[in-house]
Amino acid sequence: MNTVIKLETPQIDRPPMLTIRAARAGDLMQLIDMIALHAECHGEKARISAADLDRDLFGASPWVTALVAEAGGRLIGYALLVPMYRAVEGVRGMDLHQIFVREDHRGTGIGRHLVNRAREHARLSGCGYLSVGAATGNFAAHRFYERMSFKAGPVTGMRYVQALA
């Protein structure tokens, strides 16, 4: 007599319908909330205001692009993109400055969808590359980006900052 043992993997609740889209003005407060959660994950405190984000996303000279993951009328993730440029090569690029998925939706593929839409946005913007950084010890992020076909590159030199205000 053969016995069949059926192993069941725990189901992760997947949102019923996921939409990845450009952020809209009505998304500001949910974005601010997720930016604060992202900062907490890195031991920081977010100081951004809704006025700052509104200016940088929708003002006269937009500075960043936000893509959001929405399910059931709630934002459950975002990706912030910032333009870059390699002057020596004359090539535009895009920095995937931040990517975040709410904890209760991690592991469902939303991060991959956000990265794929970020790639598409960068290509449509005439960019030749998409760049992303991860903290030295953030091995989960390293593995995620490598699975998404990003290649690790050497870090050369120091980056200096000077406050202008």
FENZI-V734190 format. One record per residue. RES is the residue in three letters. SS is DSSP state (@ for helix, = for strand, . for the rest). OMEGA is omega as a letter, one per 20 degrees, with the letter a starting at -180 (999 if undefined). Layout:
BEGIN
RES_SS_OMEGA ; RES_SS_OMEGA
END
This chain:
BEGIN
MET_._r ; ASN_._r ; THR_._r ; VAL_._r ; ILE_._a ; LYS_._r ; LEU_._r ; GLU_._r ; THR_._a ; PRO_._r ; GLN_._r ; ILE_._r ; ASP_._r ; ARG_._r ; PRO_._a ; PRO_._a ; MET_._a ; LEU_=_r ; THR_=_r ; ILE_=_a ; ARG_=_r ; ALA_=_r ; ALA_._r ; ARG_._a ; ALA_@_r ; GLY_@_a ; ASP_@_a ; LEU_@_a ; MET_@_r ; GLN_@_r ; LEU_@_r ; ILE_@_r ; ASP_@_a ; MET_@_r ; ILE_@_r ; ALA_@_r ; LEU_@_r ; HIS_@_r ; ALA_@_r ; GLU_@_r ; CYS_@_a ; HIS_._r ; GLY_._a ; GLU_._r ; LYS_._r ; ALA_._r ; ARG_._a ; ILE_._r ; SER_._r ; ALA_@_r ; ALA_@_r ; ASP_@_a ; LEU_@_r ; ASP_@_r ; ARG_@_a ; ASP_@_r ; LEU_@_a ; PHE_@_a ; GLY_._a ; ALA_._r ; SER_._a ; PRO_._a ; TRP_._a ; VAL_=_r ; THR_=_r ; ALA_=_r ; LEU_=_a ; VAL_=_r ; ALA_=_a ; GLU_=_r ; ALA_=_r ; GLY_._r ; GLY_._a ; ARG_=_r ; LEU_=_a ; ILE_=_r ; GLY_=_r ; TYR_=_r ; ALA_=_r ; LEU_=_a ; LEU_=_a ; VAL_=_a ; PRO_=_r ; MET_=_r ; TYR_=_r ; ARG_=_a ; ALA_._a ; VAL_._a ; GLU_._a ; GLY_._a ; VAL_=_r ; ARG_=_r ; GLY_=_r ; MET_=_r ; ASP_=_r ; LEU_=_a ; HIS_=_r ; GLN_=_r ; ILE_=_a ; PHE_=_r ; VAL_=_r ; ARG_._a ; GLU_@_a ; ASP_@_r ; HIS_@_r ; ARG_._r ; GLY_._a ; THR_._r ; GLY_._a ; ILE_@_r ; GLY_@_r ; ARG_@_r ; HIS_@_r ; LEU_@_r ; VAL_@_r ; ASN_@_r ; ARG_@_r ; ALA_@_r ; ARG_@_a ; GLU_@_r ; HIS_@_a ; ALA_@_r ; ARG_@_a ; LEU_@_r ; SER_._r ; GLY_._a ; CYS_._r ; GLY_._r ; TYR_=_r ; LEU_=_a ; SER_=_r ; VAL_._r ; GLY_._r ; ALA_._r ; ALA_._a ; THR_._a ; GLY_._a ; ASN_._a ; PHE_@_r ; ALA_@_r ; ALA_@_r ; HIS_@_a ; ARG_@_r ; PHE_@_a ; TYR_@_r ; GLU_@_r ; ARG_@_r ; MET_._r ; SER_._r ; PHE_._r ; LYS_._r ; ALA_._r ; GLY_._r ; PRO_._r ; VAL_._a ; THR_._r ; GLY_._a ; MET_._r ; ARG_._a ; TYR_._a ; VAL_._r ; GLN_._r ; ALA_._a ; LEU_._a ; ALA_._999
END
